[in-house]
């Protein structure tokens, strides 16, 4: 009973103040509960619990809409309904579409006749529904839905309170999402660092010691890790396997395939078979274990220091350059198709004889394809001129000179491909 000195207007103001206090209590409770967590699942569950309690809903659902291209429409769904954990009501795609278009609260206490729910295929058990958008800078990031208010239909106060909760929750969820993305980015960076270290450890740690020869190699990935590799494989006291490969693609996927190819080639090389058989086996394995668009160019050779002969097989790779005397360089092209293109291919061997002072330079297309600001490639002619001018340098110094020239040519243009080089010179 209202005291005589309190008018109806006063009573109305008192009721408003009570509702305001209750709303502030709800919002403060929600802020405290979600302010100490950055775990999206936990935050969503807290929001649903507090919202259900605030508007006395039988069930509350929080839907986060996927923001990545190609992802599913609903990335996270958490539902709270009393003591049950099983969702009873389900969001329909056309309601989500309505929210995308209108981006405003929707209150309906007669979903069978009220627009727009009357046109939607809702569950028969839905008696009332209140839906508010979760917005970040006018972008719809999710929905907060309350189903079936206990003791009657939803009112304007419920809508106002749930809208405030939705606005508060949207920002908290966005912060949690950004934190999760940063965690994922940090994890990816750590994984890339690990992959980079592993790849470096797979490459030769220094120039090989080959009696009567000077040899060196280098591989500089366009990204943190790459798909190029080179290797020196000691087969016995007088024979060394020398190879350079270039896997299709870039980055981490290419580096993984490169490591697989390197291990395969090493295993086959140590079987002491002909170069053509080693590449045929690598081709077969790559074709049968990778996607059709994956392939690799590969040059593999065996240097015999007793015969001063390099037997080689070139599987679609850039043709290495053999400098002999004052003659123009010969190109080592015999071999066949890139590995991984056909299941069965008959590769061919050839032999390159090395006289005292002869030089062989093996390189990946990242060397000649490196472009400058005008999109002009470094090119093979410039490479041949550079090697001719510096061919008396030690192998490591010659490679360093080529790398410096290629990088100087590119200037500030980021590399499009890995740069890999191997140089072998027969000492005078």
C-alpha positions, 0 to 999 in steps of 0.5 A: 500500500502506498503511503498517503504522502506519496503520490502515484507519480512519486511511486512511478519514479520510485519504481523507475529508480528501483529498476535502474538500480537493478539494471546497474546491479546486473550490469556491474555483476556482468562487468565483474564476471567477464572483466577478469577473463579473455577466454571467449567460451567462458565469457559467452557462457557468463553473458548467457547466464547473466542475460537469462537471469536479467530478463527472466528468459527460459533460454538465452543463446549467444551466436557469434557470426563468422567473419572469415571468408569461407567459414561457417555462418555460426562459429560459436553457439552457447546456450543456457536453459535452467540446469540443462545444457542441451539447446532447445531452440535454434536460430534460423538463417532468415532471422540472421539475415533480418538482423544483418539488414536492420541491425536493431532489437526484435521483440515478439510475444506472438511469433505465429502472427507477428512480423517478421517471425510469422514468415519464419520456420521457428520451433513450435515451442517458442512462445516469445522471443527477444533478439538484440544485435551484437555490433562493433562499429556498425558491423554485426558480429553476433546475436543475443537471443532470449526465448520464452520469458517466464511468467509472460511476454517480454516488455520494453524494459527487457528489450532495453536491458538486453540491448545494453547487455548486448552492447557491453558484451559485443565489445568484450567479445571483440577484445577477447577475439583480438586476444585470441587472434594475437595468441594464435599469431604468436603461436604461428610465429613461434612455429615459423621460427622453429621451422626456420631453424629446422630448415637451416639445420637440414642444409649443409652447415659449411662447404664440403671437403672434396679433394681437388675441388672447391665447393660452396652453396647458399639458400636464401628464402624469400620468406622465413622458410622456403622451398629451395634446398641444396645438399652435398652428400658424401657417398664414399671417399671419392664420390659426392652427391651434389643437388639443388631442388626447387619445390613449387610454392613458397613459405611453410608448405613448400618447406615441408615438402622440400624436407620430404624431398631432401630426405627421399633423395638422400635415402636414394643417393646412399643406395648408390644407384644411377642419378636417373634412378634416384630422380625416378624414385623421387618422382614416383614418391612425390606424385603419389603422396602430394596434390596434383599441383605440387611438383619440384624441379631437381638437379642431382649429380655425382662428382667422381674425383678419380675420374674428374667427371660429374654424372648428372640428371636434370629434372626440369631445373634451370640448366646449370652452367659449365665454364670451361676455358674461354669457351661460352658456358655449356648448359647441363640440361639432360634429364627429363620432366619435373618430379611429381608431374607423372607417375612414371617417367624415364629420366636420362643421365649425362656426364660432364668432364671437368678439366683443371679450373673448370667451374659449374654453377647450379642455381634456382630460378629465384636468381635469374627471375629477381626483378627490380623496381621496373620489373626487369629480371636479373636474367641469365645473361647478366648472371653469365657476365657476372660469373665470367668476371669473377670466375677466379674467386673461391666458390664461396666468394663467387656465390657471395658476389652473385647474391650481392649483385642480385640483391642490389638489382632488386633494391627495395623490391621484396623477393618473389622467390628463394635464391639458391646457388651451388658452385663447384670448381676443379682446382688447377 
